[in-house]
């Protein structure tokens, strides 16, 4: 079984792209406003669009409304 690596809490495009270049399998984006690693949807889109196709993106939510989760996932 292969070990996979995910790093969570990216807020800057350049950091996420750098991590992808190092070979991480997934990056995490935090959609929990009290967190210092929180990312707005607009910034999340910039990050996701800059990543190579092989990089999986994971979204972190804490007790969030379904409508926002659906918006982020779309």
N, C-alpha and C positions, 0 to 999 in steps of 0.2 A: 504494500500500500504506500502511495506517495504522500508525503507531508505537504500540505498546502499552507501558504502564508497570507494572512490578511492584516493590514495595518489600518487602524480606524482613526478618525478625527481630522481628516484633511480639510483645510479651509482655503488653501492656495493652489492654483493650477500647477505652478511650477513644482511644488512639493509632490503632488500626486503623480505628475509625469515622471519626475525623478525616481520615485518609488517603483513605478511601472517599469522603468528602464532597468532597475536593479533586479527585476524578475518576480516581484510579488504577484500572487495570483489574484488578489482582491484588495480593493480599498473600501474603507467605510466612511460614510458621510453621516454626520450627526444632525438630526432634525429635532433637537430638544432645546428650546430657547434658553433655559437656565445654564446650559453647558457652555464653557468658554470655547469649546470646539464646534459650537452650533454653526451651521451653514445655511444661508438663505437659498431658496429654490433657484434663483437666478444665478448665483455663484455655483451651485451644484451642477447646473446645466453646463456652465463653462468648463468645469472640471471634467465632467463625463465626456463632453465632446472633444476634449483634448487627449483623452486616453486611447491607447491602442485597443483594437477590437478584442484582443485576448484577455483583457483585464476585466474581471467581474467587479461590479459595484454593488455594495451592500448599504442599505439605509437603516439607520437606527432611530427608533421612535420610542417615546415613553408616554404611555397613557394618552395617545393622540387621537383626535377625532378622525373617523373613517374618511371624511371628505378630504382632509389634507393628505392622508396617506395615498388616496387614489390620485390626487393631483400630482404628488411627487412621483408616483410610479408611472404616470402617463408621460 
